[in-house]
Amino acid sequence: HTTRHSELFSLPDQTYVMDTPGFTSLLLPELEKEELREYYQEFRPYALQCRFLGCAHINEPDCGVKEALAQGKMSSSRYENYKLFYEELKNRKRY
């Protein structure tokens, strides 16, 4: 669809999405891939159950976040976005 005006959508848990005209991409702030997990508050209670300190919640075994996801305790779409952002940060060229 083509957005002709800005609209703010309210979602559960104090989450908001802004649909704006001309917004076609997302520029991630200058952060390291290891910092990304801090922006996903829903990971925190499950991250304590990870076997490895500093778990990226991508390929590590015994990951509490992936286990919670498998049990349906977290949004799979949020997790998929996390993985996409993680890969984007991982592959970002540094100049």
Secondary structure, DSSP 8 states (H G I E B T S, - for coil): ----S-EEEEETTTEEEEE-TT-------S--GGGGGGG-GGGHHHHTT-SSTT--SSS-SS-HHHHHHHTT-S-HHHHHHHHHHHHHHHH----
